[in-house]
């Protein structure tokens, strides 16, 4: 049985101000472990919408089309 994922708040300093992001994790220690992996991560793009799970494959298709459209515009 998988534990429930919960949002954990992460604070960091940038440009003289404190900022926050949330990390989904099973526990506080899991959140710390996931935070340690962020240095290996990459920025994927701007979050423009959150789509509920109920949209199923349509959400994945819409996201794919938008990402391809944006990539084509860059070239």
Backbone as numpy.savetxt, mean C-alpha at the origin, in Angstrom:
# Nx Ny Nz CAx CAy CAz Cx Cy Cz
-5.44 -21.49 10.44 -6.28 -20.29 10.44 -5.40 -19.04 10.44
-5.68 -18.13 9.51 -4.90 -16.91 9.41 -5.42 -15.88 10.41
-4.49 -15.19 11.09 -4.88 -14.14 12.03 -5.44 -12.95 11.27
-6.24 -12.17 11.95 -6.82 -10.98 11.35 -5.77 -9.90 11.17
-5.75 -9.29 10.00 -4.83 -8.19 9.72 -5.46 -6.90 10.25
-4.65 -6.09 10.93 -5.09 -4.82 11.51 -4.13 -3.72 11.08
-4.60 -2.48 10.96 -3.69 -1.39 10.61 -2.88 -0.93 11.83
-1.58 -0.75 11.63 -0.68 -0.21 12.66 -0.08 1.08 12.12
-0.03 2.09 12.97 0.47 3.40 12.57 1.99 3.45 12.71
2.65 3.97 11.68 4.10 4.13 11.67 4.41 5.61 11.50
5.22 6.17 12.38 5.60 7.58 12.32 7.03 7.70 11.80
7.27 8.75 11.01 8.62 9.01 10.51 8.80 10.52 10.31
10.06 10.95 10.27 10.41 12.35 10.09 10.81 12.60 8.64
10.34 13.71 8.09 10.74 14.12 6.73 10.53 15.61 6.59
11.55 16.30 6.13 11.44 17.73 5.90 11.10 18.54 7.14
11.56 18.09 8.30 11.31 18.82 9.53 9.94 18.59 10.14
9.16 17.69 9.55 7.82 17.39 10.07 7.70 15.90 10.35
6.71 15.55 11.16 6.43 14.14 11.41 5.27 13.70 10.54
5.41 12.56 9.89 4.40 12.01 9.00 4.04 10.61 9.47
2.91 10.10 8.99 2.46 8.77 9.37 1.98 7.99 8.16
2.19 6.69 8.21 1.62 5.74 7.25 1.09 4.57 8.07
0.20 3.81 7.48 -0.27 2.62 8.19 0.23 1.37 7.49
0.48 0.35 8.27 0.93 -0.94 7.78 -0.06 -1.99 8.28
-0.53 -2.82 7.38 -1.42 -3.91 7.77 -0.56 -5.06 8.29
-0.89 -5.55 9.48 -0.11 -6.62 10.10 -0.99 -7.39 11.06
-0.51 -8.56 11.47 -1.25 -9.41 12.40 -1.06 -9.00 13.86
0.11 -8.40 14.16 0.44 -8.03 15.53 1.46 -6.89 15.51
1.75 -6.36 16.70 2.75 -5.29 16.79 4.11 -5.78 16.30
4.51 -6.99 16.71 5.81 -7.52 16.27 5.82 -7.77 14.76
4.70 -8.21 14.21 4.60 -8.40 12.76 4.73 -7.05 12.05
4.12 -6.01 12.61 4.23 -4.66 12.03 5.69 -4.19 12.04
6.41 -4.44 13.13 7.84 -4.08 13.18 8.63 -4.84 12.12
8.35 -6.13 11.96 9.04 -6.93 10.94 8.75 -6.38 9.53
7.49 -6.05 9.28 7.12 -5.52 7.97 7.77 -4.15 7.73
7.85 -3.33 8.77 8.50 -2.03 8.65 9.96 -2.19 8.24
10.62 -3.20 8.80 12.01 -3.46 8.44 12.19 -3.82 6.97
11.17 -4.35 6.33 11.24 -4.72 4.92 11.00 -3.53 3.99
10.50 -2.42 4.51 10.18 -1.28 3.65 11.39 -0.71 2.94
12.56 -0.82 3.53 13.77 -0.32 2.87 14.01 -1.05 1.55
13.47 -2.25 1.43 13.61 -3.03 0.20 12.46 -2.80 -0.77
11.49 -2.00 -0.37 10.31 -1.76 -1.19 10.54 -0.70 -2.25
9.48 -0.41 -2.98 9.55 0.61 -4.03 8.20 1.32 -4.10
8.19 2.53 -4.58 6.96 3.28 -4.76 6.33 2.79 -6.07
5.10 2.31 -5.99 4.40 1.78 -7.15 3.66 2.86 -7.93
3.23 3.90 -7.25 2.47 4.96 -7.91 1.55 5.62 -6.91
0.80 6.58 -7.40 -0.14 7.32 -6.56 -1.41 6.51 -6.36
-1.88 6.45 -5.12 -3.15 5.79 -4.82 -4.27 6.77 -5.17
-5.09 6.41 -6.14 -6.15 7.32 -6.57 -7.53 6.87 -6.13
-7.66 5.60 -5.73 -8.96 5.10 -5.29 -8.78 3.81 -4.50
-9.73 3.53 -3.65 -9.78 2.25 -2.94 -11.06 1.56 -3.39
-10.92 0.35 -3.90 -12.06 -0.37 -4.45 -12.40 -1.53 -3.52
-13.65 -1.62 -3.07 -14.05 -2.73 -2.19 -13.89 -4.08 -2.87
-13.68 -5.12 -2.08 -13.50 -6.47 -2.61 -14.69 -6.96 -3.42
-15.87 -6.47 -3.17 -17.07 -6.92 -3.86 -17.04 -6.75 -5.36
-16.12 -5.93 -5.88 -16.04 -5.71 -7.32 -15.27 -6.83 -8.04
-14.60 -7.67 -7.28 -13.94 -8.86 -7.83 -13.02 -8.56 -9.00
-13.13 -9.36 -10.08 -12.20 -9.24 -11.21 -12.31 -7.90 -11.94
-13.46 -7.23 -11.84 -13.61 -5.94 -12.49 -12.59 -4.93 -11.95
-12.34 -4.96 -10.64 -11.38 -4.03 -10.04 -9.98 -4.27 -10.58
-9.59 -5.53 -10.69 -8.26 -5.86 -11.23 -8.14 -5.41 -12.68
-9.18 -5.63 -13.47 -9.16 -5.23 -14.87 -9.08 -3.70 -15.01
-9.88 -2.99 -14.22 -9.87 -1.53 -14.28 -8.50 -0.98 -13.89
-7.88 -1.55 -12.87 -6.55 -1.12 -12.43 -5.52 -1.39 -13.51
-5.58 -2.56 -14.11 -4.64 -2.92 -15.18 -4.76 -1.94 -16.35
-5.97 -1.64 -16.78 -6.17 -0.73 -17.90 -5.63 0.66 -17.57
-5.89 1.13 -16.36 -5.39 2.46 -16.00 -3.87 2.48 -15.95
-3.25 1.45 -15.40 -1.79 1.41 -15.32 -1.16 1.36 -16.72
-1.74 0.60 -17.62 -1.22 0.53 -18.99 -1.37 1.88 -19.68
-2.53 2.51 -19.49 -2.78 3.82 -20.09 -1.75 4.85 -19.61
-1.48 4.86 -18.32 -0.49 5.80 -17.77 0.92 5.50 -18.29
1.25 4.23 -18.38 2.58 3.84 -18.86 2.77 4.27 -20.31
1.75 4.13 -21.12 1.83 4.50 -22.54 2.00 6.01 -22.68
1.33 6.78 -21.82 1.44 8.24 -21.87 2.84 8.74 -21.55
3.60 7.97 -20.77 4.96 8.38 -20.38 5.94 8.29 -21.54
5.64 7.47 -22.53 6.59 7.27 -23.64 6.28 8.11 -24.83
